[in-house]
Amino acid sequence: MEKMSRKFALPDDAQLIRSLVAAIPDDWGWLDGCLEAPADKIADGSALDSTGLLFDRLNEKVVTSRTPQGLETKRQPDYFALFVEDKLPGFVSFHEAGYEDRIRLTLKKAKSLANGFLMKGYRGSLNFYRDCRHNRKYSNSASVSIYCGDKENDIGRDEAPFVQVSWDEEYHGSESHVESILAICSKFELKPL
């Protein structure tokens, strides 16, 4: 049994990226990742660099703050700017969003949130997981990673945008679990890496 993977170059095409997110089946397990506000929105003050949103399986949503070193729980987010002045969050993080939650923050809702921020120009990384086996978070039958940023992001990557589609036969994964995503890659004629 082996792990199979296909990786494709990903152009900065919002419709394509949103199509990939929408193609993730709603019955998959969860979403991890972080999307950053566009640099021009940070520069003109319409988005807050140090205040963002965290969608977590344990908390439906949390306003949080960060320093250049990462998320900061002791620093106070700028609630006033976010809620009264209608500023956009500087980042939107997802941590196990949708995992075992079929009511509050479902994967379908997390995908809609991600697509909404992608439509506003946010970019970064999104990692979708079908399930986990033997209670190990990364022992998955299938996963999809979408990296649509052009700078170092929350996981320290600084490379050309890509989408990686994987399935693992050891955990009962098959190409059929990712066929909807591969169909989008084929439809948009993405170049294999």
Secondary structure as GFF3:
##gff-version 3
##sequence-region A 1 193
A	DSSP	beta_strand	3	9	.	.	.	ID=ss1
A	DSSP	alpha_helix	14	23	.	.	.	ID=ss2
A	DSSP	beta_strand	30	36	.	.	.	ID=ss3
A	DSSP	alpha_helix	39	43	.	.	.	ID=ss4
A	DSSP	beta_strand	47	56	.	.	.	ID=ss5
A	DSSP	beta_strand	62	67	.	.	.	ID=ss6
A	DSSP	beta_strand	70	72	.	.	.	ID=ss7
A	DSSP	alpha_helix	79	83	.	.	.	ID=ss8
A	DSSP	beta_strand	88	97	.	.	.	ID=ss9
A	DSSP	alpha_helix	107	119	.	.	.	ID=ss10
A	DSSP	beta_strand	123	129	.	.	.	ID=ss11
A	DSSP	beta_strand	142	147	.	.	.	ID=ss12
A	DSSP	beta_strand	162	168	.	.	.	ID=ss13
A	DSSP	three_ten_helix	169	171	.	.	.	ID=ss14
A	DSSP	three_ten_helix	175	178	.	.	.	ID=ss15
A	DSSP	alpha_helix	179	187	.	.	.	ID=ss16
###
